[in-house]
Amino acid sequence: MSQNPRIALIGAGNVGGNLGILLARSGFSIRFGVREGKDLKDVLARCEGRADVTSVPEAAKWADVIILAVPGNAVVEAAGSLGDISGKVLVDCNNPLRWDDGPVHTPPPEGSLTAALAKAFPKARVVKGFSTFGSEFHLDPKIGTTSVDVQLAGDDAEAKALVASIATRAGFTPIDVGPMRNAAHLESLAILWIHLALRAGQGREVAFKLLKRG
Ligand SMILES: NC(=O)c1ccc[n+]([C@@H]2O[C@H](COP(=O)([O-])OP(=O)(O)OC[C@H]3O[C@@H](n4cnc5c(N)ncnc54)[C@H](OP(=O)(O)O)[C@@H]3O)[C@@H](O)[C@H]2O)c1
C-alpha cells in the first residue's frame, strides 16, 4: 500500500478540521468531504496549499484513507454517504456518548462504533484511532518533546500499519492495541478522558500515555 496515501477527512469540525490541517502540514494530500453549503475557507488557508474541498462521495472516491470525524450518533449514516469504499481504509475517530451531568458511554449493540461500521461496511478496512484525546492534540500532538499516543485497534494489520505510519509522520506515537474488539475499550477510555477534562478539573491539555521502563 502507498506510503503517501491520499487522505480524506469526512467531518471538518474540531477533530476533522484540526487533523486535516496537521496532516496537510505533514506533507499529505488532503481532501475535506463536506455537506453542501459548508464554508471551509479558514481551514483550507491553514493547510499550506495541500488541501481542497469537495462533496463527501467525491472525497471518499479520491482517497486511499478516509478519516471519519462526525458526531457519534451520525457515524453509520455518514459512512453510508461515502459511496463504494471497498478496500479503502476507514479510520473511526468517533465516540458514542450522551451527556447526563457528564459523559455517559452509549455503545451500539455491536459493542463499539468501530464494530458497527465494520458490520455495515464489511469491505472497508476499519481502524479505530485518534479518538482518546481532545481536538487540541489533533492539531498539535506534542507536549514539549513528548508525543501523544494514538491507540489503534482493528483486525486488518496492514491497514493499522498504514494508519500508524501516517500518525508517526504527523508527530504522534502510534500504539497498536490489538483487534477490533478492543475498540470498545478505546471508546470507554475516551469517555474517561472527557470526564477528566471537563468534569474532574484536569482541563483539555491532558492525554493518556503508555509508559515503558527501560
Ligand atoms: N472534540 C473532541 O475533542 C474529540 C476528541 C476525540 C474524538 N472526538 C469524536 O470525534 C467526532 C467529531 O467530533 P467533533 O468535535 O469534531 O465534532 P464537530 O466539531 O461537531 O464536527 C462534526 C463534523 O461532522 C460533520 N457531519 C455531521 N454529520 C455528518 C454527515 N452525516 N455527513 C458528513 N459530515 C457530517 C459536521 O458537518 P456540518 O457542519 O455539515 O454539520 C461537522 O463538520 C465525534 O464522534 C467525537 O466523539 C471528538
The ligand as an ORCA input file, in Angstrom:
! r2SCAN-3c Opt
* xyz 0 1
  N     -13.966     17.257     20.020
  C     -13.018     16.453     20.535
  O     -12.140     16.913     21.315
  C     -12.972     14.998     20.161
  C     -11.853     14.237     20.501
  C     -11.759     12.887     20.116
  C     -12.832     12.334     19.410
  N     -13.934     13.098     19.114
  C     -15.004     12.462     18.339
  O     -14.847     12.937     17.006
  C     -16.120     13.100     16.395
  C     -16.223     14.519     15.854
  O     -16.165     15.423     16.934
  P     -16.012     16.988     16.659
  O     -15.816     17.611     17.988
  O     -15.026     17.224     15.575
  O     -17.483     17.350     16.135
  P     -17.935     18.692     15.421
  O     -16.985     19.793     15.679
  O     -19.369     18.868     15.785
  O     -17.827     18.341     13.858
  C     -18.619     17.366     13.301
  C     -18.461     17.439     11.789
  O     -19.210     16.357     11.231
  C     -19.939     16.842     10.130
  N     -21.087     15.968      9.921
  C     -22.117     15.734     10.755
  N     -22.957     14.836     10.217
  C     -22.428     14.492      9.015
  C     -22.834     13.610      7.963
  N     -23.953     12.877      8.072
  N     -22.052     13.518      6.864
  C     -20.918     14.219      6.761
  N     -20.484     15.097      7.708
  C     -21.238     15.213      8.821
  C     -20.317     18.263     10.514
  O     -20.627     18.949      9.344
  P     -21.821     20.043      9.263
  O     -21.187     21.339      9.610
  O     -22.260     19.928      7.837
  O     -22.874     19.623     10.250
  C     -19.003     18.720     11.160
  O     -18.074     19.140     10.180
  C     -17.169     12.746     17.448
  O     -17.623     11.432     17.226
  C     -16.406     12.829     18.766
  O     -16.883     11.901     19.734
  C     -14.020     14.405     19.470
*
